[in-house]
Amino acid sequence: MDEAQVQSYVENLAGKYNTIYVPRSFQTTGGGVIEVSNNEYGYRIDQSGEVQQILTDLKRAEKPLPVSLFMRRLVCHEMEPMI
């Protein structure tokens, strides 16, 4: 397996599981619905870190970690790895 294949795999994961900056709808107490977009709440796969981890695991003939290296960013918080 080459790096391009791993990168493609990780990009597909990110497309499926990244939730940061995704618009969200909420029902208000008044019964209306509002949409919040461009928010900094959710999860994001650290794609470069994930690619490197998978390549390292494959070179060592180990199983890749079952949990992706996610980055979490909550409002007013810095990025931090979440394993």
C-alpha positions, -999 to +999 in steps of 0.1 A: +000+000+000+014+034-010+010+068+006-014+080-021-038+051-013-036+058+025-042+095+018-073+087-003-086+064+025-081+090+052-097+117+030-128+094+027-129+090+064-126+128+069-155+134+044-176+110+064-167+119+100-156+155+101-183+176+117-166+209+124-180+239+104-211+218+095-243+239+097-266+229+125-303+235+130-318+241+164-354+245+175-359+276+196-381+279+227-405+300+206-410+271+182-389+284+153-358+268+138-325+286+135-294+275+116-259+281+129-232+279+103-195+285+102-193+273+138-161+260+154-178+231+171-173+195+161-146+170+152-120+169+125-097+140+116-060+151+117-054+138+082-017+142+080-013+126+115-036+098+106-018+091+073+016+090+091+003+067+118-012+042+094+020+042+073+041+037+105+019+009+116+020-008+082+058-006+081+060-022+115+036-049+104+012-039+132-025-034+130-035+002+126-052+018+156-089+012+156-096+048+167-087+076+143-067+105+155-094+131+159-089+168+165-114+185+187-121+221+186-147+236+209-156+273+210-128+292+228-105+262+229-074+253+211-070+222+189-060+192+208-056+155+199-084+133+210-076+096+211 
